Amino acid sequence: MKVVRGWRAVLLATTLASFLTPFTSSSIAIALPLMASEFEISLASVNWVVNAFLIPLASTVLVFGRISDWLGRSRVFKLGLVLFTISSLAVFTARGFTDLMVYRFIQGLAAAMITSTAIAVLGEVAPRERRGLAIGLNTMAVYLGLSTGPLLGGYLTSCCGWRSLFAFKTLVSLLALLVALKTVESSRTVSPRPSIPVLVFTATSISMIIYGASNLNSLIGLVVALTGCISLSTVLLVERWSSRILHSKLFNTRIIAAVVATLLNYSATYALTVLLSNYLQKLRGLPPSETGLILSIQPVVQVLLSPIAGFLGDHYNPSIIASTGMAVITIGVYSLTLLTPEAVCP
C-alpha cells in the first residue's frame, strides 16, 4: 500500500475497528448475569462466553499477524471486519448457549485479524509527518473502547437487554467495513509463505494453556495447561534459532520480562472485572447501569494516568515506574479480599 490522500478515511476505519475489541472485552462482563438467567446456566458456565472470545483471540493474534505479512495486511484486516460484523449479528440472534459459543469463537478469530493488522494498515498509508498522530488517535480508540465498555454496556443492557450490545457492535463494525472497502487498498506481500504447521502448533499450544488455566481445579485442566506450556516452550526454542514467526531480537531478556509482567497485570485486572460484575449484580443487587458505572472507574483512571506514566518513563527509570504500578495493583487487589459478609447487603 502507498501513502494516499484519503488516509484520514483509513484512519477512521482502523480507529473504529480498534475500538471494537477492547469494547467487546470490557462490556461483556456486565451482561453475564443476564445471559446466565436467560439460558438457565450457572455463573461458572456463563464465564465461557468470555473464554470463547478470548481463547481464539489470544491464540491466533500472532498467527494472523504472520499470515498478514504473507497475504497482505489489508486483506486480513478487511476479512476480520467481515467476520466480526457477521458474528456480532449472529450473537444478537443466538437462540441457544451452544450457538452463542460458536459465534463468540468466530468473533474472537475476527478480533485477532483486526488487532494484528489495524496499526500496520494505518502506518502504511499515513504520511510520515502525521504517522505519530494517526497511531496516537488509534491507540486512543483502544482506551476509549476499554473505558466506555462497562459504562455504555451497562446502560445498553439495562435499557435494551444484553443483545443490544451486539447490535451496537454490528453497526460499528459494519461502518468500519464499508469505509475500509472503499478506502483501504490491497497491500503487497512483504514476506514469504510461513510454515503452516508451526502456526497451527503455536495457536494450539496457546489455546491449551488458556483452556487448562481456566480448569486448574481438575486434573485434566492441569495436564492440558502443562502440555501447552511444554509445547509453546518448544516452539519458542525453535523460533530462537529459525525465526519463522518471531524476530530473534524479541527473545531479549528485558522484553521477555516485560511481556510476563504485562501478562500478570492483565490477568489480575481483567479477572476482577468479571468477578466484580457478578458481585455487584448478584450479591449487591445493583442494576447493570450502576455496575457499569462502577467498573468504568478503573479504565478511566488508566486513560488519565497513561500519559503521565509515559512522561515519567521518559525522565526516570521505566522499571521503577512499572514496578510501582504493579505494587499499587497488588495493594488494590488485596484490599478486595477484606470485603466482609456484611458488605454484601445493599
Secondary structure as UniProt FT lines:
FT   TURN            5..6
FT   HELIX           7..39
FT   HELIX           43..46
FT   HELIX           48..71
FT   HELIX           73..92
FT   HELIX           97..125
FT   HELIX           128..130
FT   HELIX           131..160
FT   HELIX           163..183
FT   HELIX           196..213
FT   TURN            214..217
FT   HELIX           219..242
FT   HELIX           248..251
FT   HELIX           253..278
FT   HELIX           279..283
FT   HELIX           288..295
FT   HELIX           297..315
FT   HELIX           318..336
FT   TURN            337..338
FT   HELIX           341..344
//
